[in-house]
Amino acid sequence: MLVVVVDESEKRARVKSRRVISKWLPQIANTTWIGSLSKEGLHQLHDELLAKASKNTSICCFIAK
């Protein structure tokens, strides 16, 4: 499935979340990543982001089926 991820995190959370997202998807803009992920891959990305989350983390994911 096609996935679009937008990261509007602040401070150190931005650096942490960008490192995780960049491992999974190619970056197309300053705060946007797009690519294909399976359902299992999306769950793994979600789990990694939850492990690095803080109060300054703000990430949204859009799925185009």
All heavy atoms as TSV, in Angstrom:
chain	resi	resn	atom	element	x	y	z
A	1	MET	N	N	0.834	-1.174	0.000
A	1	MET	CA	C	0.000	0.000	0.000
A	1	MET	C	C	0.885	1.245	0.000
A	1	MET	O	O	1.998	1.205	0.502
A	1	MET	CB	C	-0.952	-0.025	1.189
A	1	MET	CG	C	-0.319	0.105	2.547
A	1	MET	SD	S	-1.473	-0.026	3.905
A	1	MET	CE	C	-1.493	-1.781	4.105
A	2	LEU	N	N	0.384	2.286	-0.584
A	2	LEU	CA	C	1.114	3.552	-0.657
A	2	LEU	C	C	0.916	4.314	0.646
A	2	LEU	O	O	-0.202	4.487	1.114
A	2	LEU	CB	C	0.603	4.393	-1.827
A	2	LEU	CG	C	1.316	5.706	-2.075
A	2	LEU	CD1	C	2.766	5.435	-2.462
A	2	LEU	CD2	C	0.626	6.482	-3.161
A	3	VAL	N	N	2.031	4.770	1.233
A	3	VAL	CA	C	2.001	5.440	2.530
A	3	VAL	C	C	2.659	6.806	2.404
A	3	VAL	O	O	3.735	6.927	1.817
A	3	VAL	CB	C	2.756	4.598	3.587
A	3	VAL	CG1	C	2.771	5.304	4.919
A	3	VAL	CG2	C	2.148	3.228	3.709
A	4	VAL	N	N	2.013	7.835	2.955
A	4	VAL	CA	C	2.574	9.182	3.034
A	4	VAL	C	C	2.686	9.523	4.517
A	4	VAL	O	O	1.698	9.445	5.249
A	4	VAL	CB	C	1.683	10.220	2.320
A	4	VAL	CG1	C	2.260	11.610	2.466
A	4	VAL	CG2	C	1.497	9.856	0.863
A	5	VAL	N	N	3.894	9.894	4.954
A	5	VAL	CA	C	4.133	10.222	6.360
A	5	VAL	C	C	4.596	11.673	6.441
A	5	VAL	O	O	5.497	12.084	5.709
A	5	VAL	CB	C	5.205	9.289	6.973
A	5	VAL	CG1	C	5.492	9.675	8.406
A	5	VAL	CG2	C	4.772	7.831	6.878
A	6	VAL	N	N	3.971	12.433	7.324
A	6	VAL	CA	C	4.325	13.832	7.549
A	6	VAL	C	C	4.756	13.981	9.005
A	6	VAL	O	O	4.044	13.555	9.916
A	6	VAL	CB	C	3.133	14.771	7.247
A	6	VAL	CG1	C	3.516	16.215	7.491
A	6	VAL	CG2	C	2.650	14.570	5.823
A	7	ASP	N	N	5.929	14.579	9.212
A	7	ASP	CA	C	6.496	14.742	10.550
A	7	ASP	C	C	6.563	16.224	10.890
A	7	ASP	O	O	7.290	16.986	10.267
A	7	ASP	CB	C	7.897	14.130	10.592
A	7	ASP	CG	C	8.592	14.313	11.915
A	7	ASP	OD1	O	7.902	14.554	12.913
A	7	ASP	OD2	O	9.829	14.207	11.955
A	8	GLU	N	N	5.801	16.636	11.879
A	8	GLU	CA	C	5.815	18.029	12.353
A	8	GLU	C	C	6.310	18.091	13.798
A	8	GLU	O	O	5.891	18.946	14.572
A	8	GLU	CB	C	4.418	18.642	12.231
A	8	GLU	CG	C	3.957	18.852	10.813
A	8	GLU	CD	C	4.789	19.870	10.056
A	8	GLU	OE1	O	5.319	20.806	10.684
A	8	GLU	OE2	O	4.915	19.713	8.840
A	9	SER	N	N	7.196	17.187	14.161
A	9	SER	CA	C	7.737	17.144	15.519
A	9	SER	C	C	8.609	18.364	15.795
A	9	SER	O	O	9.053	19.048	14.873
A	9	SER	CB	C	8.571	15.882	15.710
A	9	SER	OG	O	7.799	14.739	15.470
A	10	GLU	N	N	8.871	18.592	17.067
A	10	GLU	CA	C	9.690	19.723	17.483
A	10	GLU	C	C	10.897	19.250	18.279
A	10	GLU	O	O	10.890	18.163	18.850
A	10	GLU	CB	C	8.861	20.677	18.345
A	10	GLU	CG	C	7.694	21.301	17.610
A	10	GLU	CD	C	6.866	22.195	18.507
A	10	GLU	OE1	O	7.068	22.176	19.736
A	10	GLU	OE2	O	6.009	22.906	17.984
A	11	LYS	N	N	11.922	20.078	18.321
A	11	LYS	CA	C	13.127	19.880	19.120
A	11	LYS	C	C	13.802	18.546	18.816
A	11	LYS	O	O	13.971	18.198	17.662
A	11	LYS	CB	C	12.790	20.037	20.602
A	11	LYS	CG	C	12.184	21.388	20.933
A	11	LYS	CD	C	11.837	21.487	22.388
A	11	LYS	CE	C	11.137	22.812	22.663
A	11	LYS	NZ	N	10.757	22.944	24.049
A	12	ARG	N	N	14.215	17.816	19.850
A	12	ARG	CA	C	14.937	16.556	19.648
A	12	ARG	C	C	14.060	15.466	19.048
A	12	ARG	O	O	14.558	14.541	18.412
A	12	ARG	CB	C	15.496	16.048	20.961
A	12	ARG	CG	C	16.675	16.803	21.454
A	12	ARG	CD	C	17.247	16.086	22.632
A	12	ARG	NE	N	18.183	16.921	23.346
A	12	ARG	CZ	C	18.672	16.641	24.520
A	12	ARG	NH1	N	18.315	15.536	25.127
A	12	ARG	NH2	N	19.525	17.445	25.102
A	13	ALA	N	N	12.768	15.544	19.259
A	13	ALA	CA	C	11.852	14.546	18.718
A	13	ALA	C	C	11.909	14.521	17.194
A	13	ALA	O	O	11.741	13.468	16.579
A	13	ALA	CB	C	10.431	14.829	19.182
A	14	ARG	N	N	12.157	15.664	16.580
A	14	ARG	CA	C	12.254	15.742	15.122
A	14	ARG	C	C	13.415	14.899	14.618
A	14	ARG	O	O	13.263	14.124	13.665
A	14	ARG	CB	C	12.425	17.190	14.685
A	14	ARG	CG	C	12.652	17.345	13.186
A	14	ARG	CD	C	12.663	18.770	12.785
A	14	ARG	NE	N	11.269	19.217	12.800
A	14	ARG	CZ	C	10.894	20.470	12.697
A	14	ARG	NH1	N	11.790	21.407	12.579
A	14	ARG	NH2	N	9.629	20.793	12.703
A	15	VAL	N	N	14.555	14.996	15.253
A	15	VAL	CA	C	15.744	14.236	14.839
A	15	VAL	C	C	15.505	12.744	15.005
A	15	VAL	O	O	15.791	11.949	14.099
A	15	VAL	CB	C	16.977	14.686	15.654
A	15	VAL	CG1	C	18.176	13.831	15.324
A	15	VAL	CG2	C	17.274	16.149	15.397
A	16	LYS	N	N	14.959	12.344	16.138
A	16	LYS	CA	C	14.713	10.927	16.401
A	16	LYS	C	C	13.716	10.330	15.431
A	16	LYS	O	O	13.933	9.238	14.886
A	16	LYS	CB	C	14.211	10.733	17.830
A	16	LYS	CG	C	15.240	11.023	18.877
A	16	LYS	CD	C	14.645	10.832	20.260
A	16	LYS	CE	C	15.635	11.162	21.345
A	16	LYS	NZ	N	15.052	11.001	22.686
A	17	SER	N	N	12.615	11.012	15.207
A	17	SER	CA	C	11.587	10.471	14.322
A	17	SER	C	C	12.048	10.448	12.865
A	17	SER	O	O	11.746	9.496	12.142
A	17	SER	CB	C	10.291	11.266	14.458
A	17	SER	OG	O	10.484	12.614	14.113
A	18	ARG	N	N	12.803	11.430	12.433
A	18	ARG	CA	C	13.299	11.453	11.058
A	18	ARG	C	C	14.250	10.298	10.788
A	18	ARG	O	O	14.252	9.730	9.701
A	18	ARG	CB	C	13.990	12.773	10.750
A	18	ARG	CG	C	13.015	13.890	10.570
A	18	ARG	CD	C	13.718	15.180	10.261
A	18	ARG	NE	N	12.713	16.214	10.088
A	18	ARG	CZ	C	12.903	17.295	9.382
A	18	ARG	NH1	N	14.044	17.522	8.793
A	18	ARG	NH2	N	11.938	18.180	9.262
A	19	ARG	N	N	15.071	9.940	11.776
A	19	ARG	CA	C	15.976	8.810	11.608
A	19	ARG	C	C	15.198	7.519	11.395
A	19	ARG	O	O	15.550	6.707	10.547
A	19	ARG	CB	C	16.880	8.663	12.823
A	19	ARG	CG	C	17.979	9.674	12.870
A	19	ARG	CD	C	18.861	9.457	14.070
A	19	ARG	NE	N	19.803	10.558	14.202
A	19	ARG	CZ	C	20.379	10.905	15.326
A	19	ARG	NH1	N	20.131	10.241	16.437
A	19	ARG	NH2	N	21.216	11.915	15.358
A	20	VAL	N	N	14.137	7.327	12.168
A	20	VAL	CA	C	13.339	6.109	12.063
A	20	VAL	C	C	12.600	6.069	10.730
A	20	VAL	O	O	12.634	5.055	10.021
A	20	VAL	CB	C	12.342	6.011	13.239
A	20	VAL	CG1	C	11.381	4.852	13.035
A	20	VAL	CG2	C	13.081	5.864	14.547
A	21	ILE	N	N	11.942	7.148	10.367
A	21	ILE	CA	C	11.149	7.174	9.139
A	21	ILE	C	C	12.045	7.025	7.910
A	21	ILE	O	O	11.691	6.324	6.957
A	21	ILE	CB	C	10.311	8.461	9.039
A	21	ILE	CG1	C	9.343	8.556	10.216
A	21	ILE	CG2	C	9.541	8.506	7.732
A	21	ILE	CD1	C	8.670	9.899	10.353
A	22	SER	N	N	13.225	7.639	7.930
A	22	SER	CA	C	14.135	7.563	6.782
A	22	SER	C	C	14.665	6.161	6.543
A	22	SER	O	O	15.082	5.839	5.432
A	22	SER	CB	C	15.299	8.532	6.969
A	22	SER	OG	O	14.827	9.857	6.898
A	23	LYS	N	N	14.669	5.308	7.570
A	23	LYS	CA	C	15.066	3.920	7.373
A	23	LYS	C	C	14.046	3.162	6.541
A	23	LYS	O	O	14.383	2.201	5.862
A	23	LYS	CB	C	15.226	3.195	8.719
A	23	LYS	CG	C	16.458	3.599	9.488
A	23	LYS	CD	C	16.746	2.657	10.623
A	23	LYS	CE	C	15.652	2.643	11.651
A	23	LYS	NZ	N	15.996	1.850	12.852
A	24	TRP	N	N	12.790	3.592	6.575
A	24	TRP	CA	C	11.709	2.863	5.920
A	24	TRP	C	C	11.265	3.471	4.589
A	24	TRP	O	O	10.874	2.752	3.683
A	24	TRP	CB	C	10.501	2.802	6.855
A	24	TRP	CG	C	10.720	1.913	8.026
A	24	TRP	CD1	C	11.235	2.258	9.236
A	24	TRP	CD2	C	10.457	0.518	8.095
A	24	TRP	NE1	N	11.297	1.167	10.054
A	24	TRP	CE2	C	10.822	0.084	9.386
A	24	TRP	CE3	C	9.934	-0.401	7.193
A	24	TRP	CZ2	C	10.688	-1.226	9.798
A	24	TRP	CZ3	C	9.791	-1.713	7.606
A	24	TRP	CH2	C	10.173	-2.116	8.882
A	25	LEU	N	N	11.292	4.793	4.486
A	25	LEU	CA	C	10.720	5.465	3.314
A	25	LEU	C	C	11.650	6.541	2.782
A	25	LEU	O	O	12.379	7.174	3.552
A	25	LEU	CB	C	9.388	6.120	3.690
A	25	LEU	CG	C	8.285	5.196	4.186
A	25	LEU	CD1	C	7.162	6.008	4.799
A	25	LEU	CD2	C	7.773	4.321	3.062
A	26	PRO	N	N	11.614	6.805	1.468
A	26	PRO	CA	C	12.398	7.914	0.903
A	26	PRO	C	C	11.730	9.255	1.178
A	26	PRO	O	O	10.509	9.383	1.124
A	26	PRO	CB	C	12.432	7.602	-0.592
A	26	PRO	CG	C	11.248	6.744	-0.837
A	26	PRO	CD	C	10.981	5.993	0.433
A	27	GLN	N	N	12.540	10.255	1.448
A	27	GLN	CA	C	12.046	11.596	1.756
A	27	GLN	C	C	11.808	12.358	0.464
A	27	GLN	O	O	12.640	12.373	-0.433
A	27	GLN	CB	C	13.056	12.326	2.631
A	27	GLN	CG	C	12.547	13.593	3.225
A	27	GLN	CD	C	13.477	14.142	4.304
A	27	GLN	OE1	O	14.539	13.589	4.556
A	27	GLN	NE2	N	13.076	15.231	4.918
A	28	ILE	N	N	10.644	13.031	0.353
A	28	ILE	CA	C	10.322	13.786	-0.853
A	28	ILE	C	C	10.263	15.290	-0.597
A	28	ILE	O	O	10.294	16.070	-1.532
A	28	ILE	CB	C	9.004	13.314	-1.505
A	28	ILE	CG1	C	7.830	13.504	-0.554
A	28	ILE	CG2	C	9.120	11.880	-1.950
A	28	ILE	CD1	C	6.488	13.362	-1.217
A	29	ALA	N	N	10.148	15.685	0.653
A	29	ALA	CA	C	10.132	17.105	1.013
A	29	ALA	C	C	10.760	17.235	2.400
A	29	ALA	O	O	11.183	16.251	2.982
A	29	ALA	CB	C	8.707	17.647	1.010
A	30	ASN	N	N	10.788	18.445	2.914
A	30	ASN	CA	C	11.447	18.686	4.196
A	30	ASN	C	C	10.841	17.868	5.329
A	30	ASN	O	O	11.548	17.398	6.208
A	30	ASN	CB	C	11.382	20.175	4.535
A	30	ASN	CG	C	12.322	20.540	5.645
A	30	ASN	OD1	O	13.308	19.857	5.902
A	30	ASN	ND2	N	12.008	21.621	6.331
A	31	THR	N	N	9.542	17.695	5.337
A	31	THR	CA	C	8.880	16.961	6.417
A	31	THR	C	C	8.005	15.822	5.920
A	31	THR	O	O	7.148	15.323	6.650
A	31	THR	CB	C	8.005	17.921	7.247
A	31	THR	OG1	O	7.004	18.472	6.397
A	31	THR	CG2	C	8.824	19.009	7.894
A	32	THR	N	N	8.209	15.375	4.671
A	32	THR	CA	C	7.323	14.390	4.064
A	32	THR	C	C	8.090	13.218	3.472
A	32	THR	O	O	9.096	13.406	2.802
A	32	THR	CB	C	6.473	15.051	2.951
A	32	THR	OG1	O	5.854	16.217	3.474
A	32	THR	CG2	C	5.409	14.113	2.439
A	33	TRP	N	N	7.571	12.015	3.709
A	33	TRP	CA	C	8.117	10.784	3.148
A	33	TRP	C	C	6.991	10.057	2.440
A	33	TRP	O	O	5.835	10.134	2.853
A	33	TRP	CB	C	8.653	9.876	4.249
A	33	TRP	CG	C	9.878	10.375	4.911
A	33	TRP	CD1	C	11.155	9.974	4.677
A	33	TRP	CD2	C	9.971	11.358	5.935
A	33	TRP	NE1	N	12.030	10.658	5.485
A	33	TRP	CE2	C	11.329	11.515	6.274
A	33	TRP	CE3	C	9.035	12.131	6.616
A	33	TRP	CZ2	C	11.758	12.394	7.248
A	33	TRP	CZ3	C	9.472	13.010	7.578
A	33	TRP	CH2	C	10.813	13.142	7.887
A	34	ILE	N	N	7.319	9.325	1.369
A	34	ILE	CA	C	6.313	8.562	0.633
A	34	ILE	C	C	6.938	7.271	0.132
A	34	ILE	O	O	8.129	7.229	-0.183
A	34	ILE	CB	C	5.717	9.381	-0.534
A	34	ILE	CG1	C	4.491	8.713	-1.104
A	34	ILE	CG2	C	6.747	9.628	-1.593
A	34	ILE	CD1	C	3.703	9.584	-2.067
A	35	GLY	N	N	6.148	6.216	0.085
A	35	GLY	CA	C	6.643	4.949	-0.424
A	35	GLY	C	C	5.645	3.837	-0.186
A	35	GLY	O	O	4.572	4.034	0.385
A	36	SER	N	N	6.019	2.642	-0.629
A	36	SER	CA	C	5.184	1.465	-0.452
A	36	SER	C	C	5.647	0.675	0.759
A	36	SER	O	O	6.842	0.437	0.933
A	36	SER	CB	C	5.265	0.566	-1.679
A	36	SER	OG	O	4.465	1.057	-2.696
A	37	LEU	N	N	4.696	0.280	1.567
A	37	LEU	CA	C	4.963	-0.568	2.721
A	37	LEU	C	C	3.867	-1.617	2.821
A	37	LEU	O	O	2.704	-1.337	2.500
A	37	LEU	CB	C	4.954	0.240	4.025
A	37	LEU	CG	C	6.163	1.075	4.376
A	37	LEU	CD1	C	5.920	1.807	5.691
A	37	LEU	CD2	C	7.393	0.230	4.490
A	38	SER	N	N	4.246	-2.795	3.271
A	38	SER	CA	C	3.237	-3.816	3.553
A	38	SER	C	C	2.590	-3.490	4.897
A	38	SER	O	O	3.055	-2.611	5.636
A	38	SER	CB	C	3.885	-5.198	3.608
A	38	SER	OG	O	4.787	-5.266	4.686
A	39	LYS	N	N	1.546	-4.207	5.209
A	39	LYS	CA	C	0.869	-3.983	6.485
A	39	LYS	C	C	1.807	-4.291	7.647
A	39	LYS	O	O	1.831	-3.575	8.645
A	39	LYS	CB	C	-0.382	-4.857	6.557
A	39	LYS	CG	C	-1.312	-4.522	7.656
A	39	LYS	CD	C	-2.609	-5.284	7.523
A	39	LYS	CE	C	-3.614	-4.781	8.531
A	39	LYS	NZ	N	-4.905	-5.435	8.380
A	40	GLU	N	N	2.607	-5.342	7.515
A	40	GLU	CA	C	3.560	-5.718	8.560
A	40	GLU	C	C	4.649	-4.647	8.706
A	40	GLU	O	O	5.056	-4.309	9.816
A	40	GLU	CB	C	4.208	-7.073	8.252
A	40	GLU	CG	C	3.252	-8.238	8.295
A	40	GLU	CD	C	2.407	-8.378	7.025
A	40	GLU	OE1	O	2.784	-7.825	5.970
A	40	GLU	OE2	O	1.353	-9.018	7.102
A	41	GLY	N	N	5.128	-4.113	7.581
A	41	GLY	CA	C	6.125	-3.053	7.612
A	41	GLY	C	C	5.596	-1.797	8.283
A	41	GLY	O	O	6.304	-1.129	9.036
A	42	LEU	N	N	4.341	-1.485	8.023
A	42	LEU	CA	C	3.720	-0.316	8.638
A	42	LEU	C	C	3.611	-0.499	10.149
A	42	LEU	O	O	3.859	0.435	10.912
A	42	LEU	CB	C	2.352	-0.058	8.021
A	42	LEU	CG	C	1.644	1.223	8.408
A	42	LEU	CD1	C	2.482	2.440	8.048
A	42	LEU	CD2	C	0.292	1.306	7.746
A	43	HIS	N	N	3.279	-1.707	10.587
A	43	HIS	CA	C	3.205	-1.979	12.025
A	43	HIS	C	C	4.587	-1.887	12.680
A	43	HIS	O	O	4.716	-1.380	13.799
A	43	HIS	CB	C	2.590	-3.354	12.287
A	43	HIS	CG	C	1.112	-3.390	12.079
A	43	HIS	ND1	N	0.234	-2.651	12.844
A	43	HIS	CD2	C	0.353	-4.061	11.184
A	43	HIS	CE1	C	-0.995	-2.866	12.430
A	43	HIS	NE2	N	-0.953	-3.717	11.411
A	44	GLN	N	N	5.616	-2.351	11.988
A	44	GLN	CA	C	6.973	-2.246	12.526
A	44	GLN	C	C	7.413	-0.791	12.622
A	44	GLN	O	O	8.038	-0.388	13.611
A	44	GLN	CB	C	7.949	-3.043	11.669
A	44	GLN	CG	C	7.778	-4.532	11.812
A	44	GLN	CD	C	8.723	-5.301	10.908
A	44	GLN	OE1	O	9.470	-4.714	10.124
A	44	GLN	NE2	N	8.680	-6.615	10.999
A	45	LEU	N	N	7.099	0.002	11.598
A	45	LEU	CA	C	7.403	1.440	11.636
A	45	LEU	C	C	6.690	2.100	12.812
A	45	LEU	O	O	7.273	2.883	13.553
A	45	LEU	CB	C	7.002	2.101	10.313
A	45	LEU	CG	C	7.104	3.619	10.244
A	45	LEU	CD1	C	8.537	4.082	10.451
A	45	LEU	CD2	C	6.562	4.123	8.919
A	46	HIS	N	N	5.436	1.767	12.995
A	46	HIS	CA	C	4.642	2.312	14.104
A	46	HIS	C	C	5.271	1.951	15.445
A	46	HIS	O	O	5.395	2.810	16.334
A	46	HIS	CB	C	3.215	1.778	14.005
A	46	HIS	CG	C	2.323	2.266	15.096
A	46	HIS	ND1	N	1.968	1.486	16.164
A	46	HIS	CD2	C	1.720	3.458	15.284
A	46	HIS	CE1	C	1.181	2.174	16.972
A	46	HIS	NE2	N	1.016	3.378	16.450
A	47	ASP	N	N	5.674	0.706	15.603
A	47	ASP	CA	C	6.288	0.268	16.858
A	47	ASP	C	C	7.600	1.004	17.133
A	47	ASP	O	O	7.866	1.399	18.276
A	47	ASP	CB	C	6.531	-1.240	16.843
A	47	ASP	CG	C	5.233	-2.032	16.871
A	47	ASP	OD1	O	4.189	-1.453	17.253
A	47	ASP	OD2	O	5.260	-3.228	16.501
A	48	GLU	N	N	8.413	1.197	16.103
A	48	GLU	CA	C	9.676	1.931	16.279
A	48	GLU	C	C	9.426	3.386	16.656
A	48	GLU	O	O	10.134	3.949	17.502
A	48	GLU	CB	C	10.518	1.859	15.006
A	48	GLU	CG	C	11.200	0.535	14.792
A	48	GLU	CD	C	12.148	0.569	13.613
A	48	GLU	OE1	O	12.874	1.569	13.449
A	48	GLU	OE2	O	12.148	-0.422	12.858
A	49	LEU	N	N	8.423	3.997	16.027
A	49	LEU	CA	C	8.105	5.391	16.355
A	49	LEU	C	C	7.559	5.517	17.774
A	49	LEU	O	O	7.861	6.481	18.474
A	49	LEU	CB	C	7.111	5.963	15.340
A	49	LEU	CG	C	7.680	6.243	13.956
A	49	LEU	CD1	C	6.563	6.577	12.984
A	49	LEU	CD2	C	8.704	7.352	14.002
A	50	LEU	N	N	6.768	4.541	18.211
A	50	LEU	CA	C	6.256	4.562	19.586
A	50	LEU	C	C	7.387	4.462	20.592
A	50	LEU	O	O	7.346	5.099	21.654
A	50	LEU	CB	C	5.272	3.424	19.811
A	50	LEU	CG	C	3.848	3.651	19.356
A	50	LEU	CD1	C	3.010	2.400	19.615
A	50	LEU	CD2	C	3.233	4.839	20.053
A	51	ALA	N	N	8.408	3.678	20.280
A	51	ALA	CA	C	9.537	3.522	21.188
A	51	ALA	C	C	10.333	4.824	21.330
A	51	ALA	O	O	10.924	5.088	22.381
A	51	ALA	CB	C	10.451	2.408	20.700
A	52	LYS	N	N	10.347	5.651	20.291
A	52	LYS	CA	C	11.103	6.911	20.304
A	52	LYS	C	C	10.230	8.126	20.622
A	52	LYS	O	O	10.730	9.245	20.667
A	52	LYS	CB	C	11.750	7.138	18.932
A	52	LYS	CG	C	12.705	6.063	18.502
A	52	LYS	CD	C	13.998	6.173	19.232
A	52	LYS	CE	C	14.967	5.127	18.696
A	52	LYS	NZ	N	16.223	5.154	19.386
A	53	ALA	N	N	8.940	7.933	20.833
A	53	ALA	CA	C	8.009	9.055	20.996
A	53	ALA	C	C	8.250	9.835	22.284
A	53	ALA	O	O	8.664	9.284	23.296
A	53	ALA	CB	C	6.580	8.547	20.971
A	54	SER	N	N	7.983	11.136	22.202
A	54	SER	CA	C	8.015	12.020	23.367
A	54	SER	C	C	6.837	12.989	23.244
A	54	SER	O	O	6.039	12.893	22.308
A	54	SER	CB	C	9.338	12.783	23.418
A	54	SER	OG	O	9.404	13.722	22.382
A	55	LYS	N	N	6.756	13.919	24.166
A	55	LYS	CA	C	5.631	14.867	24.122
A	55	LYS	C	C	5.736	15.836	22.942
A	55	LYS	O	O	4.751	16.478	22.588
A	55	LYS	CB	C	5.526	15.643	25.432
A	55	LYS	CG	C	6.678	16.578	25.685
A	55	LYS	CD	C	6.476	17.339	26.970
A	55	LYS	CE	C	7.592	18.347	27.161
A	55	LYS	NZ	N	7.378	19.156	28.349
A	56	ASN	N	N	6.903	15.942	22.314
A	56	ASN	CA	C	7.092	16.840	21.177
A	56	ASN	C	C	6.958	16.133	19.832
A	56	ASN	O	O	7.216	16.728	18.803
A	56	ASN	CB	C	8.470	17.501	21.261
A	56	ASN	CG	C	8.556	18.453	22.420
A	56	ASN	OD1	O	7.631	19.195	22.685
A	56	ASN	ND2	N	9.662	18.417	23.142
A	57	THR	N	N	6.564	14.870	19.845
A	57	THR	CA	C	6.438	14.101	18.611
A	57	THR	C	C	5.066	14.330	17.991
A	57	THR	O	O	4.047	14.237	18.666
A	57	THR	CB	C	6.627	12.594	18.896
A	57	THR	OG1	O	7.890	12.404	19.509
A	57	THR	CG2	C	6.565	11.786	17.616
A	58	SER	N	N	5.063	14.634	16.695
A	58	SER	CA	C	3.815	14.846	15.973
A	58	SER	C	C	3.984	14.278	14.562
A	58	SER	O	O	4.615	14.899	13.701
A	58	SER	CB	C	3.482	16.336	15.921
A	58	SER	OG	O	2.342	16.547	15.141
A	59	ILE	N	N	3.416	13.111	14.321
A	59	ILE	CA	C	3.559	12.430	13.039
A	59	ILE	C	C	2.178	11.966	12.582
A	59	ILE	O	O	1.399	11.443	13.376
A	59	ILE	CB	C	4.485	11.209	13.160
A	59	ILE	CG1	C	5.864	11.665	13.621
A	59	ILE	CG2	C	4.578	10.449	11.850
A	59	ILE	CD1	C	6.783	10.533	13.989
A	60	CYS	N	N	1.894	12.158	11.307
A	60	CYS	CA	C	0.660	11.618	10.751
A	60	CYS	C	C	0.988	10.745	9.550
A	60	CYS	O	O	1.981	10.977	8.852
A	60	CYS	CB	C	-0.333	12.716	10.403
A	60	CYS	SG	S	0.209	13.812	9.118
A	61	CYS	N	N	0.168	9.748	9.346
A	61	CYS	CA	C	0.383	8.790	8.258
A	61	CYS	C	C	-0.902	8.669	7.461
A	61	CYS	O	O	-1.977	8.435	8.034
A	61	CYS	CB	C	0.776	7.439	8.853
A	61	CYS	SG	S	1.015	6.152	7.626
A	62	PHE	N	N	-0.787	8.787	6.150
A	62	PHE	CA	C	-1.926	8.649	5.254
A	62	PHE	C	C	-1.700	7.407	4.406
A	62	PHE	O	O	-0.616	7.230	3.851
A	62	PHE	CB	C	-2.075	9.871	4.344
A	62	PHE	CG	C	-2.261	11.144	5.104
A	62	PHE	CD1	C	-1.196	11.980	5.363
A	62	PHE	CD2	C	-3.509	11.496	5.566
A	62	PHE	CE1	C	-1.378	13.157	6.065
A	62	PHE	CE2	C	-3.695	12.678	6.282
A	62	PHE	CZ	C	-2.622	13.507	6.526
A	63	ILE	N	N	-2.715	6.557	4.287
A	63	ILE	CA	C	-2.611	5.328	3.525
A	63	ILE	C	C	-3.538	5.416	2.330
A	63	ILE	O	O	-4.741	5.662	2.472
A	63	ILE	CB	C	-2.978	4.113	4.395
A	63	ILE	CG1	C	-2.066	4.029	5.595
A	63	ILE	CG2	C	-2.931	2.834	3.576
A	63	ILE	CD1	C	-2.487	3.021	6.622
A	64	ALA	N	N	-2.986	5.208	1.134
A	64	ALA	CA	C	-3.776	5.167	-0.092
A	64	ALA	C	C	-3.826	3.713	-0.558
A	64	ALA	O	O	-2.799	3.148	-0.900
A	64	ALA	CB	C	-3.156	6.050	-1.162
A	65	LYS	N	N	-4.997	3.121	-0.509
A	65	LYS	CA	C	-5.109	1.712	-0.882
A	65	LYS	C	C	-5.329	1.561	-2.355
A	65	LYS	O	O	-5.884	2.347	-3.018
A	65	LYS	CB	C	-6.257	1.049	-0.128
A	65	LYS	CG	C	-6.014	1.014	1.355
A	65	LYS	CD	C	-7.082	0.251	2.048
A	65	LYS	CE	C	-6.787	0.184	3.529
A	65	LYS	NZ	N	-7.776	-0.545	4.258
